[in-house]
């Protein structure tokens, strides 16, 4: 199990915690979308967060969508995840190139820009839950920390990181989410804050060979961790030609007829995995018949 998420509690259930290693997941996304290094870092951070937030949901059919709509050259990010560790996503402009920031690192904040974070949870109810916050730093981890505090009223600490190789493939990726329960005692809160203050970066820990378990053991040192679950996570898109065909039928008979009359094959692209699906004229005619 290369990429996986661990779920844990600590300090007698006063803390719940998640940590993940996502190198292969983020590399799959990079290869699918041919993203630039800064686009890979931004997308990889949100994919990692989405994977961990997805497994917070309980229902088999529950779906989470994270959307960043902002004015930077990245043109926004969209990620969706389920409760089983499957996640997929894309950026509006995968080719963004920016100089390093003042710390000599990939300028994710500059690529993302000023804007909003939307969190949508489809839990099988009449209406999906939707929360929206203003991006605080556009670095993604801090923005999710702010979202949890304001929209869900759960004090949290989110850490996310993506480290690139010199050949622009992904070297390391992962993250953590630590959350305080409402009944957390002051002593527990102080201890957690002290532990968190000693952390420099997620990628720094991963470079030292830390696993999700050892990341949590560092963050929650002295707090009696109890591991609840360990599950694999992956970049996975459930698109297929049949699903795309249904979408094509939904455009309506008039538009389908125009495509047929042009006498050319139609190529459709899946935003999430960048796979292309081609329908020849005969297939379009069959879809036209089905659309009655």
C-alpha positions as CSV (number, residue, x, y, z in Angstrom):
1,X,0.0,0.0,0.0
2,X,2.0,2.9,-1.3
3,X,-0.5,5.8,-0.8
4,X,-2.7,5.5,2.3
5,X,-4.6,7.4,4.9
6,X,-4.6,6.7,8.7
7,X,-7.4,7.7,11.0
8,X,-6.8,8.0,14.7
9,X,-8.0,9.5,17.9
10,X,-5.8,10.8,20.8
11,X,-6.1,12.1,24.4
12,X,-9.1,10.0,25.2
13,X,-11.0,11.0,22.0
14,X,-10.4,14.7,22.6
15,X,-8.6,14.8,19.3
16,X,-9.3,13.2,16.0
17,X,-6.5,13.0,13.4
18,X,-5.9,12.0,9.8
19,X,-2.6,11.7,7.9
20,X,-1.8,10.6,4.4
21,X,1.0,9.9,2.0
22,X,-0.1,10.6,-1.6
23,X,3.0,10.7,-3.8
24,X,1.6,8.2,-6.4
25,X,-1.8,9.8,-6.4
26,X,-0.4,13.2,-7.1
27,X,2.0,11.9,-9.8
28,X,-0.9,10.2,-11.5
29,X,-2.7,13.5,-11.6
30,X,0.4,15.3,-12.9
31,X,0.9,12.8,-15.7
32,X,-2.8,12.9,-16.7
33,X,-3.0,16.7,-16.9
34,X,0.7,17.4,-17.8
35,X,0.7,20.1,-15.1
36,X,3.5,22.5,-14.5
37,X,5.4,22.2,-11.2
38,X,3.4,25.0,-9.4
39,X,0.1,23.6,-10.8
40,X,1.1,20.1,-9.6
41,X,1.8,21.5,-6.1
42,X,-1.5,23.3,-5.9
43,X,-3.6,20.4,-7.3
44,X,-1.6,17.9,-5.2
45,X,-2.3,19.8,-2.0
46,X,-6.1,20.0,-2.7
47,X,-6.2,16.3,-3.8
48,X,-4.5,15.3,-0.6
49,X,-6.9,17.3,1.5
50,X,-9.9,16.0,-0.5
51,X,-8.8,12.4,0.1
52,X,-8.6,12.9,3.8
53,X,-11.9,14.9,4.0
54,X,-13.6,12.3,1.8
55,X,-12.9,9.5,4.3
56,X,-14.4,11.7,7.1
57,X,-17.8,10.9,5.4
58,X,-19.6,7.8,6.4
59,X,-22.0,6.8,3.6
60,X,-20.8,4.6,0.7
61,X,-22.3,7.0,-1.8
62,X,-21.3,10.2,-0.1
63,X,-19.4,12.7,-2.3
64,X,-17.2,15.7,-1.4
65,X,-16.3,18.5,-3.8
66,X,-13.7,21.1,-3.1
67,X,-13.6,24.1,-5.4
68,X,-11.2,27.0,-5.4
69,X,-12.5,29.9,-7.5
70,X,-9.9,32.6,-7.6
71,X,-8.4,35.2,-9.9
72,X,-4.9,33.8,-10.2
73,X,-3.4,32.4,-13.4
74,X,-4.2,28.8,-12.3
75,X,-7.9,29.5,-13.1
76,X,-9.2,27.6,-10.1
77,X,-9.0,24.0,-8.9
78,X,-11.8,21.4,-8.6
79,X,-11.4,18.1,-6.6
80,X,-14.0,15.5,-5.8
81,X,-13.6,12.6,-3.4
82,X,-15.6,9.7,-2.0
83,X,-15.6,8.0,1.4
84,X,-13.4,5.1,0.1
85,X,-10.2,7.0,-0.6
86,X,-10.9,7.7,-4.3
87,X,-10.1,11.3,-5.4
88,X,-9.8,13.1,-8.7
89,X,-9.4,16.7,-9.8
90,X,-8.1,19.3,-12.3
91,X,-6.9,22.9,-12.6
92,X,-8.2,25.5,-15.0
93,X,-4.8,26.2,-16.5
94,X,-2.3,23.4,-16.1
95,X,0.6,25.3,-17.8
96,X,1.1,28.1,-15.2
97,X,4.7,29.0,-14.8
98,X,5.7,31.5,-12.1
99,X,9.0,32.5,-10.4
100,X,9.7,31.1,-7.0
101,X,8.3,33.0,-4.0
102,X,10.4,34.9,-1.5
103,X,11.2,31.7,0.3
104,X,12.5,30.1,-2.8
105,X,9.6,27.7,-3.1
106,X,6.8,27.1,-5.7
107,X,4.5,30.1,-5.6
108,X,1.2,28.3,-5.0
109,X,-0.4,31.4,-3.5
110,X,0.5,33.5,-6.6
111,X,-0.8,30.8,-8.9
112,X,-4.1,30.5,-7.0
113,X,-4.8,34.2,-6.4
114,X,-7.5,35.9,-4.3
115,X,-10.9,34.2,-4.2
116,X,-13.1,31.7,-2.5
117,X,-13.1,28.1,-1.3
118,X,-16.3,26.1,-1.7
119,X,-16.9,22.8,0.1
120,X,-19.9,20.8,-1.1
121,X,-20.9,17.5,0.6
122,X,-23.5,15.3,-1.1
123,X,-24.6,13.0,1.7
124,X,-27.7,11.7,0.0
125,X,-30.1,14.2,1.6
126,X,-32.5,16.5,-0.3
127,X,-29.9,19.3,-0.5
128,X,-26.1,18.9,-0.4
129,X,-24.3,20.7,2.4
130,X,-22.4,23.7,1.1
131,X,-19.9,25.9,2.9
132,X,-18.0,28.9,1.5
133,X,-15.1,30.9,2.9
134,X,-12.7,33.6,1.5
135,X,-9.2,32.3,0.8
136,X,-6.9,33.5,3.6
137,X,-3.5,32.8,2.2
138,X,-4.2,30.9,-1.0
139,X,-1.7,28.3,0.2
140,X,-4.6,25.8,0.6
141,X,-3.7,24.3,4.0
142,X,-4.3,27.5,5.9
143,X,-7.4,28.1,3.9
144,X,-8.9,24.7,4.9
145,X,-7.9,25.4,8.5
146,X,-9.9,28.6,8.3
147,X,-12.8,26.8,6.6
148,X,-13.1,24.2,9.4
149,X,-13.0,26.8,12.1
150,X,-15.6,29.1,10.5
151,X,-18.0,26.9,8.5
152,X,-17.9,23.7,10.6
153,X,-16.9,25.3,14.0
154,X,-14.2,22.6,14.4
155,X,-10.8,24.0,15.5
156,X,-8.3,22.3,13.2
157,X,-4.8,22.3,11.9
158,X,-4.2,21.3,8.3
159,X,-0.8,20.6,6.8
160,X,-0.2,19.8,3.1
161,X,2.8,19.4,1.0
162,X,4.1,18.4,-2.5
163,X,7.8,18.2,-3.3
164,X,8.9,18.0,-6.9
165,X,11.9,16.2,-8.5
166,X,14.2,18.1,-10.8
167,X,12.6,16.4,-13.8
168,X,9.2,17.8,-12.6
169,X,7.8,14.5,-11.4
170,X,6.5,14.2,-7.9
171,X,9.0,13.3,-5.2
172,X,6.9,13.5,-2.1
173,X,3.3,14.4,-1.3
174,X,1.1,14.0,1.8
175,X,-0.6,15.8,4.6
176,X,-2.5,15.8,7.9
177,X,-5.7,17.1,9.5
178,X,-5.8,17.4,13.3
179,X,-9.1,18.4,14.9
180,X,-10.1,19.3,18.5
181,X,-13.4,17.9,19.8
182,X,-15.7,20.4,21.7
183,X,-14.8,18.9,25.1
184,X,-11.0,19.2,24.6
185,X,-9.3,20.3,27.8
186,X,-7.0,23.3,28.0
187,X,-4.0,21.1,28.8
188,X,-4.6,19.0,25.7
189,X,-5.0,22.1,23.5
190,X,-1.7,23.6,24.9
191,X,0.2,20.4,24.4
192,X,-1.1,20.1,20.8
193,X,-0.2,23.7,20.0
194,X,3.3,23.1,21.4
195,X,3.8,20.0,19.2
196,X,2.5,21.8,16.1
197,X,4.8,24.7,16.6
198,X,7.8,22.3,16.2
199,X,6.7,21.2,12.7
200,X,8.5,22.9,9.8
201,X,6.8,21.2,6.8
202,X,5.0,18.0,5.7
203,X,7.5,17.4,2.9
204,X,10.4,17.8,5.3
205,X,8.9,14.9,7.4
206,X,8.3,12.8,4.3
207,X,11.8,13.4,3.1
208,X,13.0,12.0,6.4
209,X,11.1,8.8,5.8
210,X,8.1,9.6,8.0
211,X,4.9,7.5,7.4
212,X,1.4,8.8,8.1
213,X,1.7,6.9,11.5
214,X,5.0,8.6,12.4
215,X,3.7,12.0,11.3
216,X,0.8,11.6,13.8
217,X,3.1,10.3,16.5
218,X,5.1,13.5,16.1
219,X,2.1,15.8,16.1
220,X,0.4,14.0,18.9
221,X,3.4,13.1,21.1
222,X,2.4,12.3,24.6
223,X,-1.3,12.0,23.9
224,X,-2.0,8.3,23.7
225,X,-2.9,7.7,20.0
226,X,-5.4,5.1,19.1
227,X,-5.4,4.1,15.4
228,X,-8.9,3.4,14.0
229,X,-8.3,2.7,10.4
230,X,-5.8,2.5,7.5
231,X,-7.1,2.6,4.0
232,X,-5.5,3.1,0.5
233,X,-6.1,6.2,-1.5
234,X,-5.8,6.8,-5.2
235,X,-6.4,9.1,-8.1
236,X,-9.5,7.5,-9.7
237,X,-11.9,8.7,-12.3
238,X,-15.1,6.8,-12.9
239,X,-15.7,8.2,-16.4
240,X,-16.4,5.7,-19.3
241,X,-17.7,5.9,-22.8
242,X,-21.2,4.9,-21.6
243,X,-21.4,7.8,-19.1
244,X,-20.1,10.2,-21.7
245,X,-22.7,8.9,-24.2
246,X,-25.4,9.7,-21.7
247,X,-24.0,13.2,-21.4
248,X,-24.0,13.5,-25.2
249,X,-27.7,12.4,-25.4
250,X,-28.6,15.1,-22.8
251,X,-27.5,17.9,-25.2
252,X,-30.8,17.3,-27.1
253,X,-31.9,16.0,-30.4
254,X,-31.4,19.3,-32.3
255,X,-27.7,19.5,-31.4
256,X,-27.1,15.8,-32.1
257,X,-28.7,16.2,-35.5
258,X,-26.4,19.1,-36.3
259,X,-23.3,16.9,-35.3
260,X,-24.6,14.1,-37.6
261,X,-25.2,16.5,-40.5
262,X,-21.6,17.7,-40.2
263,X,-20.5,14.2,-41.0
264,X,-17.5,14.3,-38.6
265,X,-16.6,12.4,-35.5
266,X,-17.0,14.1,-32.2
267,X,-14.3,14.1,-29.5
268,X,-15.3,14.8,-25.9
269,X,-12.8,15.3,-23.0
270,X,-13.2,14.4,-19.3
271,X,-12.0,17.4,-17.2
272,X,-11.1,15.2,-14.3
273,X,-8.8,12.6,-15.9
274,X,-8.1,14.3,-19.3
275,X,-9.3,11.1,-21.2
276,X,-10.8,11.7,-24.6
277,X,-13.8,9.8,-26.0
278,X,-14.5,9.7,-29.8
279,X,-17.9,9.1,-31.3
280,X,-18.1,8.5,-35.0
281,X,-21.2,9.4,-37.1
282,X,-22.7,6.0,-36.8
283,X,-22.5,6.1,-33.0
284,X,-24.0,9.6,-33.1
285,X,-26.9,8.3,-35.1
286,X,-27.5,5.5,-32.5
287,X,-27.5,8.1,-29.7
288,X,-29.9,10.2,-31.7
289,X,-32.3,7.2,-31.9
290,X,-31.9,6.6,-28.2
291,X,-32.7,10.3,-27.4
292,X,-36.4,10.0,-28.6
